[in-house]
Amino acid sequence: MKKFITAAVVVVTTSVAGILTWRKVESDRFRNDLWTEAERVSAEQDEVAAAQPARHA
């Protein structure tokens, strides 16, 4: 019985660690996708601003 409990604890612990690692990887991937999109939009806005003539007050 003790071996069964030990094996169950190891399986559960490994599963939880795997799930937490997977969530961290997905979170980092999503964050990187957002940063990439933000940088692309920012570059497009910079190009549009540079193409427009300067306004005088």
C-alpha positions as CSV (number, residue, x, y, z in Angstrom):
1,M,0.0,0.0,0.0
2,K,2.9,2.4,0.8
3,K,4.4,1.9,-2.7
4,F,1.0,2.6,-4.2
5,I,0.7,5.9,-2.3
6,T,4.2,6.9,-3.2
7,A,3.6,6.2,-6.8
8,A,0.4,8.1,-6.8
9,V,2.1,11.1,-5.1
10,V,4.9,11.0,-7.7
11,V,2.4,10.9,-10.6
12,V,0.3,13.7,-9.2
13,T,3.3,15.9,-8.5
14,T,4.7,15.3,-11.9
15,S,1.4,16.1,-13.5
16,V,1.0,19.3,-11.6
17,A,4.5,20.4,-12.5
18,G,3.9,19.6,-16.1
19,I,0.7,21.6,-16.2
20,L,2.3,24.6,-14.5
21,T,5.2,24.4,-16.9
22,W,2.8,24.2,-19.9
23,R,0.8,27.2,-18.6
24,K,4.0,29.3,-18.2
25,V,5.2,28.4,-21.7
26,E,1.8,29.3,-23.2
27,S,1.7,32.5,-21.2
28,D,5.1,33.5,-22.4
29,R,4.2,32.7,-26.0
30,F,1.0,34.8,-25.7
31,R,2.9,37.7,-24.2
32,N,5.5,37.6,-26.9
33,D,2.8,37.5,-29.6
34,L,1.2,40.6,-28.0
35,W,4.6,42.4,-27.9
36,T,5.3,41.5,-31.5
37,E,1.9,42.9,-32.6
38,A,2.4,46.1,-30.6
39,E,5.8,46.6,-32.1
40,R,4.4,46.1,-35.6
41,V,1.5,48.6,-35.0
42,S,3.9,51.1,-33.5
43,A,6.2,50.8,-36.5
44,E,3.2,51.4,-38.9
45,Q,2.2,54.4,-36.9
46,D,5.7,55.8,-37.0
47,E,5.7,55.4,-40.8
48,V,2.4,57.1,-41.2
49,A,3.5,60.0,-38.9
50,A,6.8,60.4,-40.9
51,A,4.9,60.5,-44.2
52,Q,2.5,63.3,-43.1
53,P,3.7,66.9,-43.4
54,A,4.5,68.7,-40.2
55,R,1.6,70.9,-38.9
56,H,2.3,74.4,-37.6
57,A,0.3,75.8,-34.8
